[in-house]
Amino acid sequence: MDERDVFDLLLVVGVSLAAYVHVYGLADPLATADEIAALLLALDVRVYLVLGSVTGVFFVAYLVVYLPRKDTNRSVRRS
């Protein structure tokens, strides 16, 4: 892993924890996990379909646009 990847991962974890504490506090993490699970189970199936579709579109865009450009830059540097 590159140093930048580790930094980005730590940044995402830190922001996620800060958002969790801001929204739910530090009172009872087990009850909070139950609330989150109940919220996710109460969502309509169409929400999951839309979120899955959007995620799929971004993943394919990543595969088609970003990875070939990254591979091109890498092979230019090796030459």
C-alpha positions in Angstrom: 0.0 0.0 0.0 1.2 3.5 -0.8 1.6 6.1 1.9 -1.2 8.1 0.4 -3.6 5.1 0.4 -3.0 4.6 4.1 -3.5 8.3 4.8 -6.8 8.3 2.8 -8.0 5.1 4.6 -7.3 6.7 8.0 -9.0 9.9 7.0 -12.1 8.0 6.0 -12.2 6.0 9.2 -11.7 9.2 11.3 -14.4 11.1 9.5 -16.8 8.1 9.8 -16.1 7.9 13.5 -16.6 11.7 14.0 -19.9 11.5 12.0 -21.1 8.5 14.1 -20.3 10.2 17.4 -21.9 13.5 16.2 -25.1 11.8 15.2 -25.5 9.1 17.8 -23.2 10.1 20.7 -21.2 7.6 22.8 -24.1 6.4 25.0 -24.8 2.8 24.0 -23.2 1.4 20.9 -25.2 -1.8 20.9 -28.5 0.0 21.0 -27.2 2.3 18.2 -26.3 -0.7 16.1 -29.8 -2.1 16.6 -31.3 1.3 15.5 -29.1 1.3 12.4 -30.0 -2.3 11.6 -33.7 -1.5 12.0 -33.4 1.5 9.8 -31.7 -0.5 7.0 -34.3 -3.3 7.3 -37.2 -0.8 7.1 -36.0 0.6 3.7 -37.9 -0.3 0.6 -36.3 -2.7 -1.8 -36.3 0.1 -4.5 -33.8 2.1 -2.4 -31.4 -0.9 -2.4 -31.9 -1.2 -6.2 -31.1 2.4 -6.8 -28.1 2.5 -4.5 -26.8 -0.7 -6.1 -27.3 0.7 -9.6 -25.5 3.9 -8.8 -22.7 2.0 -7.2 -22.4 -0.2 -10.3 -22.3 2.8 -12.6 -19.5 4.4 -10.6 -17.6 1.1 -10.4 -17.8 0.6 -14.2 -16.7 4.2 -14.8 -13.8 3.6 -12.5 -12.8 0.5 -14.5 -13.3 2.1 -17.9 -12.0 5.6 -17.3 -9.5 5.7 -14.3 -7.7 2.4 -14.5 -6.6 2.6 -18.2 -5.4 6.1 -17.6 -3.4 5.0 -14.5 -1.9 2.1 -16.5 -0.9 4.4 -19.3 0.8 6.8 -16.9 2.6 3.9 -15.2 4.0 2.4 -18.5 5.1 5.9 -19.7 7.2 6.3 -16.5 8.9 2.9 -16.9 10.1 3.8 -20.4 
